[in-house]
Amino acid sequence: MDSKKVTVSVAEVTFIKGRQKSIRIFVDGQNVNVPVGENVYAYFDEQFLRKNPSPLQQKRFATIMNVLRAAYLKGISDGSKN
């Protein structure tokens, strides 16, 4: 019987349509840019970025940034398992 070796490579590519903006987060001592669509960025900007935020707005901003940071680190962790 003739034995043959088969190698399979799988790659995932994502194409995002439309104009892009980035939400910048600070992770493990470095700035990371998370690309998002312009409409998502506009909503983020409207909801969370303020020149003089109230204590409640600061708390909400800190919460969303912690969620973004955790999601980014989870993605890195999941990606390194493959």
C-alpha positions as MATLAB code, in Angstrom:
seq = 'MDSKKVTVSVAEVTFIKGRQKSIRIFVDGQNVNVPVGENVYAYFDEQFLRKNPSPLQQKRFATIMNVLRAAYLKGISDGSKN';
ca = [
       0.000    0.000    0.000;
       1.306    3.440   -0.983;
       1.234    5.838    2.000;
       0.759    9.554    1.213;
       0.959   12.483    3.553;
      -1.797   15.088    3.340;
      -1.379   18.602    4.695;
      -4.396   20.858    5.108;
      -4.137   24.572    5.838;
      -7.128   26.648    6.857;
      -7.125   30.434    6.882;
      -9.899   32.803    7.815;
     -10.054   36.233    6.232;
     -12.545   38.932    7.140;
     -13.293   41.837    4.856;
     -15.082   44.767    6.411;
     -17.015   47.001    4.055;
     -17.303   50.709    4.523;
     -15.171   53.292    6.229;
     -13.350   52.289    9.391;
     -12.457   54.022   12.624;
     -10.545   52.632   15.582;
     -11.300   52.482   19.266;
      -8.018   52.599   21.143;
      -7.593   50.503   24.287;
      -4.579   50.058   26.542;
      -3.640   46.376   27.010;
      -0.575   45.022   28.807;
       1.365   48.256   28.493;
       0.586   48.953   24.856;
      -2.078   50.756   22.838;
      -4.246   48.506   20.699;
      -6.505   49.789   17.935;
      -9.776   47.902   17.515;
     -11.214   48.636   14.055;
     -14.952   49.334   13.939;
     -17.327   50.785   11.389;
     -17.896   54.533   11.376;
     -21.446   54.151   12.707;
     -20.263   52.046   15.681;
     -17.530   54.571   16.419;
     -19.977   57.467   16.207;
     -22.275   55.754   18.711;
     -19.305   54.953   21.004;
     -18.137   58.561   20.763;
     -21.628   59.894   21.484;
     -22.137   57.610   24.477;
     -18.726   57.526   26.161;
     -16.339   60.335   25.165;
     -16.815   63.603   27.030;
     -14.600   66.616   27.719;
     -15.894   66.894   31.283;
     -17.484   63.542   32.163;
     -19.599   63.138   35.262;
     -18.586   60.458   37.784;
     -21.309   58.175   36.367;
     -20.010   58.689   32.808;
     -16.454   57.935   33.979;
     -17.691   54.729   35.603;
     -19.544   53.646   32.441;
     -16.513   54.437   30.278;
     -14.243   52.412   32.584;
     -16.692   49.503   32.443;
     -16.899   49.429   28.638;
     -13.108   49.723   28.313;
     -12.647   46.804   30.736;
     -15.091   44.739   28.662;
     -13.209   45.629   25.458;
      -9.876   44.756   27.089;
     -11.198   41.397   28.362;
     -12.682   40.550   24.946;
      -9.401   41.423   23.207;
      -7.365   39.263   25.610;
      -9.849   36.392   25.237;
      -9.499   36.616   21.450;
      -5.706   36.503   21.752;
      -5.964   33.512   24.096;
      -8.373   31.637   21.822;
      -6.244   32.403   18.773;
      -3.091   31.024   20.370;
      -4.812   27.697   21.073;
      -5.162   26.938   17.369;
];
